[in-house]
């Protein structure tokens, strides 16, 4: 049963140099047809398995850029969502947003359509670094948009930041953190740059034209991030996420809890009834499939018992609370210690994992090498 719903809006007015998500330039795209197709996909899914959507807690609009849509298009999309899903029971209804696209009429359309949380892609407060990233907004856009959003009625606002950027110094990162924390928002996310294939940065990297900070510098940036967030009472609850009390991202926690969610839209991923699936990414193919009254499924994978256990550890250890023994055994019918006892003991000896009576979690040292720790929980065939 789905705890959350993810809806993908693949349109952007500007393609960022680091982004590998499914996206296209907004201009000359069949945006209105796409919105109708998303509505029809949701309707097909709800009609097929209404019980899957009875207890949803969150809806998340991601992209691409949902705020690339006009206010009218946003309203139309939200009308479909609200008429087809039980959104009156949601804990959280989020939308991603670009600071230089959020006009008053778009903000009002989002709020009137039930959205109660904004996640803004700020990335940096250094204009030169923003230019390298391919971002088009300025710091003034950020300040003005947050002021306007609060004035219109949004009080749950998060911003994304990035570190480990090409040419980024520790001084630039510290300045970005200072400016971000001066805003005193209830939630912050901060991610290290990963150079993904099929991005402009990847092409530059392959040609030896992308100068990145060293691993040690990136680790120092992460250490500074945790220190500055703690100083301002933004509690770390996941490797990359920090929040004031009561403001963790409920939708993202669904992923880390390894619980089920539906994904709608071109290139969207979902996890329902023990099956992970993805939709067709090309927009034309996606729309045509929906118009033929067919599900736009590209790929399905029935998750094995072993994979479910592995994912519970990979994803759960991202959370500061870690993975609980009792929950693991209730979910899988086997104790964590029986499956992973030797691995846990070894990681404790290496000071990468902590254990108490409730469960296991990453140590401070372990947070810096999370992916290496997660790999150790792969079960042998």
C-alpha atoms as a printed R data frame, in Angstrom:
    type eleno elety resid chain resno      x       y       z
1   ATOM     1    CA   UNK     A     1  0.000   0.000   0.000
2   ATOM     2    CA   UNK     A     2  1.368   3.401  -1.009
3   ATOM     3    CA   UNK     A     3  2.392   5.790   1.759
4   ATOM     4    CA   UNK     A     4  3.295   8.481  -0.758
5   ATOM     5    CA   UNK     A     5  2.866   9.637  -4.347
6   ATOM     6    CA   UNK     A     6  5.597  11.129  -6.537
7   ATOM     7    CA   UNK     A     7  4.604  13.096  -9.673
8   ATOM     8    CA   UNK     A     8  7.270  13.993 -12.241
9   ATOM     9    CA   UNK     A     9  7.138  17.270 -14.162
10  ATOM    10    CA   UNK     A    10  9.993  16.995 -16.701
11  ATOM    11    CA   UNK     A    11 10.026  20.570 -18.018
12  ATOM    12    CA   UNK     A    12 12.774  23.133 -17.406
13  ATOM    13    CA   UNK     A    13 13.433  26.624 -18.728
14  ATOM    14    CA   UNK     A    14 17.153  26.009 -18.178
15  ATOM    15    CA   UNK     A    15 19.046  22.695 -18.111
16  ATOM    16    CA   UNK     A    16 21.578  22.614 -15.250
17  ATOM    17    CA   UNK     A    17 25.084  21.308 -15.938
18  ATOM    18    CA   UNK     A    18 24.963  18.634 -13.197
19  ATOM    19    CA   UNK     A    19 21.414  17.290 -13.569
20  ATOM    20    CA   UNK     A    20 20.758  13.759 -14.872
21  ATOM    21    CA   UNK     A    21 17.038  13.624 -14.094
22  ATOM    22    CA   UNK     A    22 14.533  13.155 -16.918
23  ATOM    23    CA   UNK     A    23 13.965  16.685 -18.231
24  ATOM    24    CA   UNK     A    24 13.482  18.714 -21.424
25  ATOM    25    CA   UNK     A    25 13.457  22.385 -22.386
26  ATOM    26    CA   UNK     A    26  9.992  23.831 -21.787
27  ATOM    27    CA   UNK     A    27  9.740  25.606 -25.152
28  ATOM    28    CA   UNK     A    28  7.660  23.849 -27.841
29  ATOM    29    CA   UNK     A    29  6.756  20.972 -25.534
30  ATOM    30    CA   UNK     A    30  3.197  19.530 -25.258
31  ATOM    31    CA   UNK     A    31  2.839  20.734 -21.680
32  ATOM    32    CA   UNK     A    32 -0.966  20.841 -21.549
33  ATOM    33    CA   UNK     A    33 -1.256  17.378 -23.091
34  ATOM    34    CA   UNK     A    34  1.273  16.119 -20.570
35  ATOM    35    CA   UNK     A    35 -0.757  17.447 -17.623
36  ATOM    36    CA   UNK     A    36 -3.850  15.671 -18.953
37  ATOM    37    CA   UNK     A    37 -1.844  12.484 -19.445
38  ATOM    38    CA   UNK     A    38 -0.637  12.570 -15.821
39  ATOM    39    CA   UNK     A    39 -4.230  12.984 -14.677
40  ATOM    40    CA   UNK     A    40 -5.275  10.032 -16.826
41  ATOM    41    CA   UNK     A    41 -2.407   7.880 -15.513
42  ATOM    42    CA   UNK     A    42 -3.431   8.575 -11.909
43  ATOM    43    CA   UNK     A    43 -7.067   7.811 -12.779
44  ATOM    44    CA   UNK     A    44 -6.109   4.460 -14.381
45  ATOM    45    CA   UNK     A    45 -4.019   3.473 -11.358
46  ATOM    46    CA   UNK     A    46 -6.700   4.426  -8.819
47  ATOM    47    CA   UNK     A    47 -9.414   2.650 -10.810
48  ATOM    48    CA   UNK     A    48 -7.258  -0.501 -11.061
49  ATOM    49    CA   UNK     A    49 -6.248  -0.655  -7.368
50  ATOM    50    CA   UNK     A    50 -8.152   1.906  -5.257
51  ATOM    51    CA   UNK     A    51 -7.010   0.227  -2.029
52  ATOM    52    CA   UNK     A    52 -3.377   1.132  -2.839
53  ATOM    53    CA   UNK     A    53 -4.100   4.842  -2.358
54  ATOM    54    CA   UNK     A    54 -6.427   4.867   0.649
55  ATOM    55    CA   UNK     A    55 -3.756   5.748   3.209
56  ATOM    56    CA   UNK     A    56 -1.367   8.061   1.349
57  ATOM    57    CA   UNK     A    57  0.407  10.555   3.607
58  ATOM    58    CA   UNK     A    58  2.317  12.640   1.070
59  ATOM    59    CA   UNK     A    59  2.333  13.937  -2.490
60  ATOM    60    CA   UNK     A    60  5.561  15.273  -3.982
61  ATOM    61    CA   UNK     A    61  5.835  17.257  -7.234
62  ATOM    62    CA   UNK     A    62  9.366  16.875  -8.601
63  ATOM    63    CA   UNK     A    63 11.209  17.385 -11.834
64  ATOM    64    CA   UNK     A    64 12.435  18.889 -13.950
65  ATOM    65    CA   UNK     A    65 10.824  21.920 -12.459
66  ATOM    66    CA   UNK     A    66  7.138  21.949 -11.466
67  ATOM    67    CA   UNK     A    67  7.287  25.753 -11.270
68  ATOM    68    CA   UNK     A    68  8.236  25.914 -14.972
69  ATOM    69    CA   UNK     A    69  4.473  25.516 -15.489
70  ATOM    70    CA   UNK     A    70  2.233  28.591 -15.665
71  ATOM    71    CA   UNK     A    71 -0.121  29.340 -12.769
72  ATOM    72    CA   UNK     A    72 -3.034  28.055 -14.888
73  ATOM    73    CA   UNK     A    73 -1.178  24.829 -15.662
74  ATOM    74    CA   UNK     A    74 -0.248  24.355 -12.005
75  ATOM    75    CA   UNK     A    75 -3.909  24.786 -11.033
76  ATOM    76    CA   UNK     A    76 -4.973  22.256 -13.677
77  ATOM    77    CA   UNK     A    77 -2.424  19.687 -12.479
78  ATOM    78    CA   UNK     A    78 -3.459  20.145  -8.838
79  ATOM    79    CA   UNK     A    79 -7.135  19.855  -9.796
80  ATOM    80    CA   UNK     A    80 -6.428  16.407 -11.260
81  ATOM    81    CA   UNK     A    81 -4.463  15.334  -8.185
82  ATOM    82    CA   UNK     A    82 -7.064  16.572  -5.705
83  ATOM    83    CA   UNK     A    83 -9.999  15.066  -7.590
84  ATOM    84    CA   UNK     A    84 -8.379  11.621  -7.935
85  ATOM    85    CA   UNK     A    85 -6.411  11.148  -4.695
86  ATOM    86    CA   UNK     A    86 -7.511  11.526  -1.036
87  ATOM    87    CA   UNK     A    87 -5.375  14.638  -0.531
88  ATOM    88    CA   UNK     A    88 -7.519  15.936   2.349
89  ATOM    89    CA   UNK     A    89 -5.724  13.419   4.606
90  ATOM    90    CA   UNK     A    90 -2.146  14.340   3.616
91  ATOM    91    CA   UNK     A    91  0.517  15.120   6.200
92  ATOM    92    CA   UNK     A    92  2.633  16.818   3.536
93  ATOM    93    CA   UNK     A    93  2.096  18.102  -0.026
94  ATOM    94    CA   UNK     A    94  5.419  19.302  -1.463
95  ATOM    95    CA   UNK     A    95  6.551  20.981  -4.640
96  ATOM    96    CA   UNK     A    96 10.046  21.602  -5.905
97  ATOM    97    CA   UNK     A    97 10.628  25.154  -7.121
98  ATOM    98    CA   UNK     A    98 13.180  27.421  -8.743
99  ATOM    99    CA   UNK     A    99 13.689  30.772  -6.977
100 ATOM   100    CA   UNK     A   100 13.469  32.811 -10.196
101 ATOM   101    CA   UNK     A   101 10.229  31.168 -11.378
102 ATOM   102    CA   UNK     A   102  7.994  31.515  -8.329
103 ATOM   103    CA   UNK     A   103  5.675  34.440  -9.038
104 ATOM   104    CA   UNK     A   104  2.842  35.462  -6.724
105 ATOM   105    CA   UNK     A   105  0.212  33.863  -8.982
106 ATOM   106    CA   UNK     A   106  2.130  30.556  -9.071
107 ATOM   107    CA   UNK     A   107  2.534  30.570  -5.304
108 ATOM   108    CA   UNK     A   108 -1.180  31.228  -4.866
109 ATOM   109    CA   UNK     A   109 -2.025  28.445  -7.323
110 ATOM   110    CA   UNK     A   110  0.165  26.033  -5.347
111 ATOM   111    CA   UNK     A   111 -1.262  27.063  -1.977
112 ATOM   112    CA   UNK     A   112 -4.877  27.036  -3.176
113 ATOM   113    CA   UNK     A   113 -4.268  23.583  -4.664
114 ATOM   114    CA   UNK     A   114 -3.217  22.174  -1.302
115 ATOM   115    CA   UNK     A   115  0.586  22.382  -1.497
116 ATOM   116    CA   UNK     A   116  1.921  23.104   2.016
117 ATOM   117    CA   UNK     A   117  5.672  22.670   1.573
118 ATOM   118    CA   UNK     A   118  8.153  24.229  -0.879
119 ATOM   119    CA   UNK     A   119 11.559  22.761  -1.682
120 ATOM   120    CA   UNK     A   120 13.684  25.362  -3.459
121 ATOM   121    CA   UNK     A   121 16.800  24.606  -5.494
122 ATOM   122    CA   UNK     A   122 19.207  27.293  -4.273
123 ATOM   123    CA   UNK     A   123 22.466  25.248  -4.440
124 ATOM   124    CA   UNK     A   124 24.804  28.162  -3.632
125 ATOM   125    CA   UNK     A   125 24.871  31.814  -2.635
126 ATOM   126    CA   UNK     A   126 27.985  32.401  -4.740
127 ATOM   127    CA   UNK     A   127 27.059  33.916  -8.098
128 ATOM   128    CA   UNK     A   128 30.113  32.554  -9.930
129 ATOM   129    CA   UNK     A   129 29.429  29.022  -8.732
130 ATOM   130    CA   UNK     A   130 25.772  29.333  -9.722
131 ATOM   131    CA   UNK     A   131 26.902  30.313 -13.212
132 ATOM   132    CA   UNK     A   132 29.153  27.218 -13.388
133 ATOM   133    CA   UNK     A   133 26.189  25.068 -12.369
134 ATOM   134    CA   UNK     A   134 24.036  26.568 -15.110
135 ATOM   135    CA   UNK     A   135 21.649  28.150 -12.604
136 ATOM   136    CA   UNK     A   136 19.941  31.398 -13.625
137 ATOM   137    CA   UNK     A   137 18.763  32.816 -10.288
138 ATOM   138    CA   UNK     A   138 20.472  35.395  -8.080
139 ATOM   139    CA   UNK     A   139 20.589  35.739  -4.300
140 ATOM   140    CA   UNK     A   140 17.999  38.491  -4.575
141 ATOM   141    CA   UNK     A   141 15.622  36.036  -6.268
142 ATOM   142    CA   UNK     A   142 16.041  33.696  -3.282
143 ATOM   143    CA   UNK     A   143 15.411  36.388  -0.655
144 ATOM   144    CA   UNK     A   144 12.467  37.897  -2.514
145 ATOM   145    CA   UNK     A   145 10.820  34.549  -3.302
146 ATOM   146    CA   UNK     A   146 11.066  33.338   0.291
147 ATOM   147    CA   UNK     A   147  9.651  36.648   1.535
148 ATOM   148    CA   UNK     A   148  6.783  36.410  -0.977
149 ATOM   149    CA   UNK     A   149  6.099  32.739  -0.179
150 ATOM   150    CA   UNK     A   150  5.846  33.516   3.537
151 ATOM   151    CA   UNK     A   151  3.593  36.495   2.851
152 ATOM   152    CA   UNK     A   152  1.250  34.330   0.751
153 ATOM   153    CA   UNK     A   153  1.042  31.667   3.469
154 ATOM   154    CA   UNK     A   154  3.883  29.138   3.160
155 ATOM   155    CA   UNK     A   155  5.684  28.489   6.437
156 ATOM   156    CA   UNK     A   156  7.234  25.102   5.585
157 ATOM   157    CA   UNK     A   157 10.091  25.982   3.229
158 ATOM   158    CA   UNK     A   158 13.233  23.995   2.503
159 ATOM   159    CA   UNK     A   159 16.253  24.868   0.386
160 ATOM   160    CA   UNK     A   160 18.758  22.574  -1.322
161 ATOM   161    CA   UNK     A   161 22.492  23.353  -1.193
162 ATOM   162    CA   UNK     A   162 25.452  21.716  -2.944
163 ATOM   163    CA   UNK     A   163 29.123  21.336  -2.052
164 ATOM   164    CA   UNK     A   164 32.142  19.745  -3.686
165 ATOM   165    CA   UNK     A   165 31.507  22.011  -6.678
166 ATOM   166    CA   UNK     A   166 34.048  22.817  -9.414
167 ATOM   167    CA   UNK     A   167 36.520  25.350  -8.045
168 ATOM   168    CA   UNK     A   168 34.600  25.729  -4.757
169 ATOM   169    CA   UNK     A   169 36.677  26.836  -1.766
170 ATOM   170    CA   UNK     A   170 35.975  26.261   1.911
171 ATOM   171    CA   UNK     A   171 35.450  30.023   2.288
172 ATOM   172    CA   UNK     A   172 32.762  30.021  -0.404
173 ATOM   173    CA   UNK     A   173 31.014  27.061   1.230
174 ATOM   174    CA   UNK     A   174 31.133  28.689   4.668
175 ATOM   175    CA   UNK     A   175 29.683  31.892   3.208
176 ATOM   176    CA   UNK     A   176 26.849  29.946   1.542
177 ATOM   177    CA   UNK     A   177 26.059  28.164   4.819
178 ATOM   178    CA   UNK     A   178 26.066  31.469   6.703
179 ATOM   179    CA   UNK     A   179 23.670  33.105   4.220
180 ATOM   180    CA   UNK     A   180 21.438  30.029   4.135
181 ATOM   181    CA   UNK     A   181 21.201  29.776   7.914
182 ATOM   182    CA   UNK     A   182 20.497  33.503   8.276
183 ATOM   183    CA   UNK     A   183 17.179  32.744   6.572
184 ATOM   184    CA   UNK     A   184 16.315  30.526   9.583
185 ATOM   185    CA   UNK     A   185 14.213  28.102   7.542
186 ATOM   186    CA   UNK     A   186 12.691  24.942   9.044
187 ATOM   187    CA   UNK     A   187 14.512  22.550   6.677
188 ATOM   188    CA   UNK     A   188 17.779  22.307   4.731
189 ATOM   189    CA   UNK     A   189 19.177  19.664   2.382
190 ATOM   190    CA   UNK     A   190 22.834  19.645   1.317
191 ATOM   191    CA   UNK     A   191 24.348  17.269  -1.206
192 ATOM   192    CA   UNK     A   192 27.850  16.709  -2.506
193 ATOM   193    CA   UNK     A   193 28.181  16.962  -6.265
194 ATOM   194    CA   UNK     A   194 28.115  13.636  -8.084
195 ATOM   195    CA   UNK     A   195 29.263  13.892 -11.694
196 ATOM   196    CA   UNK     A   196 26.628  11.822 -13.473
197 ATOM   197    CA   UNK     A   197 26.808  10.423 -17.026
198 ATOM   198    CA   UNK     A   198 24.852  12.291 -19.717
199 ATOM   199    CA   UNK     A   199 25.461  15.668 -18.048
200 ATOM   200    CA   UNK     A   200 27.501  18.664 -19.205
201 ATOM   201    CA   UNK     A   201 29.778  18.235 -16.178
202 ATOM   202    CA   UNK     A   202 30.447  14.622 -17.166
203 ATOM   203    CA   UNK     A   203 31.567  15.695 -20.645
204 ATOM   204    CA   UNK     A   204 33.837  18.356 -19.119
205 ATOM   205    CA   UNK     A   205 35.197  15.824 -16.594
206 ATOM   206    CA   UNK     A   206 35.939  13.276 -19.319
207 ATOM   207    CA   UNK     A   207 37.907  15.939 -21.191
208 ATOM   208    CA   UNK     A   208 39.863  16.860 -18.058
209 ATOM   209    CA   UNK     A   209 38.246  20.296 -17.936
210 ATOM   210    CA   UNK     A   210 36.414  20.015 -14.609
211 ATOM   211    CA   UNK     A   211 38.428  20.953 -11.532
212 ATOM   212    CA   UNK     A   212 36.833  19.378  -8.444
213 ATOM   213    CA   UNK     A   213 37.810  19.676  -4.752
214 ATOM   214    CA   UNK     A   214 39.809  16.754  -3.324
215 ATOM   215    CA   UNK     A   215 38.096  14.021  -1.284
216 ATOM   216    CA   UNK     A   216 39.645  15.514   1.868
217 ATOM   217    CA   UNK     A   217 38.303  18.978   1.000
218 ATOM   218    CA   UNK     A   218 34.851  17.555   0.373
219 ATOM   219    CA   UNK     A   219 34.974  15.737   3.736
220 ATOM   220    CA   UNK     A   220 35.953  19.013   5.427
221 ATOM   221    CA   UNK     A   221 32.969  20.712   3.746
222 ATOM   222    CA   UNK     A   222 30.665  17.989   5.073
223 ATOM   223    CA   UNK     A   223 32.124  18.361   8.568
224 ATOM   224    CA   UNK     A   224 31.547  22.119   8.416
225 ATOM   225    CA   UNK     A   225 27.981  21.556   7.211
226 ATOM   226    CA   UNK     A   226 27.142  19.349  10.211
227 ATOM   227    CA   UNK     A   227 28.830  21.776  12.631
228 ATOM   228    CA   UNK     A   228 27.049  24.902  11.339
229 ATOM   229    CA   UNK     A   229 23.650  23.204  11.202
230 ATOM   230    CA   UNK     A   230 24.005  21.977  14.791
231 ATOM   231    CA   UNK     A   231 24.992  25.474  15.968
232 ATOM   232    CA   UNK     A   232 21.684  26.800  14.606
233 ATOM   233    CA   UNK     A   233 19.583  23.953  16.063
234 ATOM   234    CA   UNK     A   234 18.889  22.372  12.669
235 ATOM   235    CA   UNK     A   235 18.933  18.731  13.704
236 ATOM   236    CA   UNK     A   236 20.510  16.244  11.326
237 ATOM   237    CA   UNK     A   237 18.058  13.396  10.767
238 ATOM   238    CA   UNK     A   238 19.584  11.903   7.591
239 ATOM   239    CA   UNK     A   239 22.999  12.007   5.917
240 ATOM   240    CA   UNK     A   240 22.082  15.074   3.832
241 ATOM   241    CA   UNK     A   241 19.072  16.545   5.645
242 ATOM   242    CA   UNK     A   242 18.583  18.885   8.602
243 ATOM   243    CA   UNK     A   243 15.404  20.222  10.171
244 ATOM   244    CA   UNK     A   244 13.847  22.051  13.053
245 ATOM   245    CA   UNK     A   245 11.696  19.876  15.309
246 ATOM   246    CA   UNK     A   246  8.540  18.748  13.507
247 ATOM   247    CA   UNK     A   247  9.769  19.636  10.009
248 ATOM   248    CA   UNK     A   248 11.488  16.531   8.656
249 ATOM   249    CA   UNK     A   249 10.529  15.638   5.063
250 ATOM   250    CA   UNK     A   250  7.793  13.049   5.534
251 ATOM   251    CA   UNK     A   251  7.866  12.128   1.844
252 ATOM   252    CA   UNK     A   252 11.597  11.484   1.699
253 ATOM   253    CA   UNK     A   253 11.372   9.471   4.925
254 ATOM   254    CA   UNK     A   254  9.081   7.056   3.060
255 ATOM   255    CA   UNK     A   255 12.025   6.241   0.776
256 ATOM   256    CA   UNK     A   256 14.451   5.838   3.685
257 ATOM   257    CA   UNK     A   257 11.939   3.684   5.591
258 ATOM   258    CA   UNK     A   258 11.872   1.456   2.475
259 ATOM   259    CA   UNK     A   259  8.085   1.784   2.322
260 ATOM   260    CA   UNK     A   260  5.943   1.789  -0.814
261 ATOM   261    CA   UNK     A   261  5.016   4.764  -2.989
262 ATOM   262    CA   UNK     A   262  3.470   5.394  -6.402
263 ATOM   263    CA   UNK     A   263  5.262   7.251  -9.179
264 ATOM   264    CA   UNK     A   264  3.404   9.058 -11.980
265 ATOM   265    CA   UNK     A   265  4.687  10.922 -15.038
266 ATOM   266    CA   UNK     A   266  7.365  10.434 -17.683
267 ATOM   267    CA   UNK     A   267 10.408   8.666 -16.252
268 ATOM   268    CA   UNK     A   268  8.841   8.389 -12.783
269 ATOM   269    CA   UNK     A   269  9.801   5.492 -10.513
270 ATOM   270    CA   UNK     A   270  7.532   3.742  -8.031
271 ATOM   271    CA   UNK     A   271  7.453   0.834  -5.583
272 ATOM   272    CA   UNK     A   272  4.109  -0.926  -5.148
273 ATOM   273    CA   UNK     A   273  3.079  -4.436  -4.063
274 ATOM   274    CA   UNK     A   274  6.718  -5.472  -3.742
275 ATOM   275    CA   UNK     A   275  7.564  -4.358  -7.294
276 ATOM   276    CA   UNK     A   276  9.829  -1.489  -8.315
277 ATOM   277    CA   UNK     A   277  8.890   0.042 -11.663
278 ATOM   278    CA   UNK     A   278  9.733   2.905 -13.980
279 ATOM   279    CA   UNK     A   279  7.754   4.718 -16.676
280 ATOM   280    CA   UNK     A   280  8.708   5.593 -20.221
281 ATOM   281    CA   UNK     A   281 10.919   8.699 -20.135
282 ATOM   282    CA   UNK     A   282 10.313  10.205 -23.629
283 ATOM   283    CA   UNK     A   283  7.375  12.576 -23.273
284 ATOM   284    CA   UNK     A   284  5.813  11.737 -26.663
285 ATOM   285    CA   UNK     A   285  5.957   7.989 -25.928
286 ATOM   286    CA   UNK     A   286  4.523   8.550 -22.435
287 ATOM   287    CA   UNK     A   287  1.580  10.657 -23.699
288 ATOM   288    CA   UNK     A   288  0.773   8.296 -26.591
289 ATOM   289    CA   UNK     A   289  0.747   5.267 -24.283
290 ATOM   290    CA   UNK     A   290 -1.679   6.985 -21.912
291 ATOM   291    CA   UNK     A   291 -3.875   8.068 -24.829
292 ATOM   292    CA   UNK     A   292 -4.062   4.387 -25.829
293 ATOM   293    CA   UNK     A   293 -5.371   3.660 -22.307
294 ATOM   294    CA   UNK     A   294 -2.259   1.666 -21.442
295 ATOM   295    CA   UNK     A   295  0.037   1.973 -18.440
296 ATOM   296    CA   UNK     A   296  3.306   3.664 -19.497
297 ATOM   297    CA   UNK     A   297  5.496   0.978 -17.905
298 ATOM   298    CA   UNK     A   298  9.057   0.693 -19.161
299 ATOM   299    CA   UNK     A   299 10.372  -1.739 -16.569
300 ATOM   300    CA   UNK     A   300  9.173  -3.778 -13.586
301 ATOM   301    CA   UNK     A   301 11.235  -5.702 -11.049
302 ATOM   302    CA   UNK     A   302  9.778  -7.935  -8.350
303 ATOM   303    CA   UNK     A   303 12.022  -7.275  -5.357
304 ATOM   304    CA   UNK     A   304 13.394 -10.477  -3.807
305 ATOM   305    CA   UNK     A   305 13.455 -11.148  -0.070
306 ATOM   306    CA   UNK     A   306 17.233 -10.656  -0.021
307 ATOM   307    CA   UNK     A   307 16.971  -7.361  -1.901
308 ATOM   308    CA   UNK     A   308 14.308  -6.095   0.512
309 ATOM   309    CA   UNK     A   309 16.589  -6.827   3.464
310 ATOM   310    CA   UNK     A   310 19.556  -5.160   1.761
311 ATOM   311    CA   UNK     A   311 17.501  -2.083   0.880
312 ATOM   312    CA   UNK     A   312 16.208  -1.822   4.439
313 ATOM   313    CA   UNK     A   313 19.818  -1.508   5.608
314 ATOM   314    CA   UNK     A   314 21.094   0.758   2.775
315 ATOM   315    CA   UNK     A   315 18.201   3.174   3.065
316 ATOM   316    CA   UNK     A   316 17.585   2.956   6.815
317 ATOM   317    CA   UNK     A   317 21.209   3.627   7.714
318 ATOM   318    CA   UNK     A   318 20.966   6.961   5.909
319 ATOM   319    CA   UNK     A   319 18.743   8.088   8.813
320 ATOM   320    CA   UNK     A   320 20.427   9.225  12.011
321 ATOM   321    CA   UNK     A   321 18.115   6.949  13.977
322 ATOM   322    CA   UNK     A   322 19.367   4.007  11.903
323 ATOM   323    CA   UNK     A   323 17.573   0.666  11.574
324 ATOM   324    CA   UNK     A   324 15.667  -0.824  14.512
325 ATOM   325    CA   UNK     A   325 15.982  -4.530  15.397
326 ATOM   326    CA   UNK     A   326 12.279  -4.929  16.240
327 ATOM   327    CA   UNK     A   327 11.008  -3.266  13.043
328 ATOM   328    CA   UNK     A   328 13.386  -5.320  10.903
329 ATOM   329    CA   UNK     A   329 12.220  -8.615  12.422
330 ATOM   330    CA   UNK     A   330  8.530  -7.646  12.202
331 ATOM   331    CA   UNK     A   331  8.953  -6.732   8.533
332 ATOM   332    CA   UNK     A   332 11.022  -9.724   7.406
333 ATOM   333    CA   UNK     A   333 10.382 -12.484   9.957
334 ATOM   334    CA   UNK     A   334 14.075 -12.893  10.676
335 ATOM   335    CA   UNK     A   335 16.377 -11.107  13.095
336 ATOM   336    CA   UNK     A   336 18.862  -8.567  11.801
337 ATOM   337    CA   UNK     A   337 21.576 -10.217  13.878
338 ATOM   338    CA   UNK     A   338 20.937 -13.600  12.237
339 ATOM   339    CA   UNK     A   339 21.390 -12.108   8.767
340 ATOM   340    CA   UNK     A   340 24.025  -9.498   9.499
341 ATOM   341    CA   UNK     A   341 25.617 -10.318  12.865
342 ATOM   342    CA   UNK     A   342 29.182 -10.701  11.556
343 ATOM   343    CA   UNK     A   343 28.923  -7.596   9.360
344 ATOM   344    CA   UNK     A   344 27.619  -5.493  12.264
345 ATOM   345    CA   UNK     A   345 30.411  -6.657  14.577
346 ATOM   346    CA   UNK     A   346 33.079  -5.939  11.953
347 ATOM   347    CA   UNK     A   347 31.733  -2.448  11.245
348 ATOM   348    CA   UNK     A   348 31.591  -1.724  14.983
349 ATOM   349    CA   UNK     A   349 35.247  -2.753  15.301
350 ATOM   350    CA   UNK     A   350 36.057  -0.338  12.467
351 ATOM   351    CA   UNK     A   351 34.107   2.388  14.352
352 ATOM   352    CA   UNK     A   352 31.769   2.905  11.396
353 ATOM   353    CA   UNK     A   353 28.632   1.602  13.099
354 ATOM   354    CA   UNK     A   354 27.063   2.090  16.537
355 ATOM   355    CA   UNK     A   355 24.750  -0.366  18.280
356 ATOM   356    CA   UNK     A   356 22.382   0.022  21.215
357 ATOM   357    CA   UNK     A   357 19.406  -1.953  22.499
358 ATOM   358    CA   UNK     A   358 17.141  -0.495  19.780
359 ATOM   359    CA   UNK     A   359 19.246  -1.067  16.671
360 ATOM   360    CA   UNK     A   360 22.229   0.067  14.616
361 ATOM   361    CA   UNK     A   361 23.192   3.393  13.075
362 ATOM   362    CA   UNK     A   362 26.139   5.042  11.369
363 ATOM   363    CA   UNK     A   363 28.791   6.545  13.640
364 ATOM   364    CA   UNK     A   364 30.048  10.073  12.974
365 ATOM   365    CA   UNK     A   365 32.997   8.502  11.149
366 ATOM   366    CA   UNK     A   366 30.620   6.241   9.229
367 ATOM   367    CA   UNK     A   367 28.694   9.154   7.758
368 ATOM   368    CA   UNK     A   368 31.726  10.110   5.683
369 ATOM   369    CA   UNK     A   369 31.923   6.683   4.040
370 ATOM   370    CA   UNK     A   370 28.239   5.768   4.004
371 ATOM   371    CA   UNK     A   371 28.290   4.078   0.594
372 ATOM   372    CA   UNK     A   372 31.173   1.831   1.639
373 ATOM   373    CA   UNK     A   373 29.242   0.810   4.771
374 ATOM   374    CA   UNK     A   374 26.050   0.151   2.789
375 ATOM   375    CA   UNK     A   375 27.866  -2.183   0.374
376 ATOM   376    CA   UNK     A   376 28.854  -4.404   3.277
377 ATOM   377    CA   UNK     A   377 25.180  -5.305   3.757
378 ATOM   378    CA   UNK     A   378 24.903  -7.016   0.383
379 ATOM   379    CA   UNK     A   379 23.944 -10.628   1.044
380 ATOM   380    CA   UNK     A   380 25.986 -13.365  -0.629
381 ATOM   381    CA   UNK     A   381 24.181 -15.355  -3.317
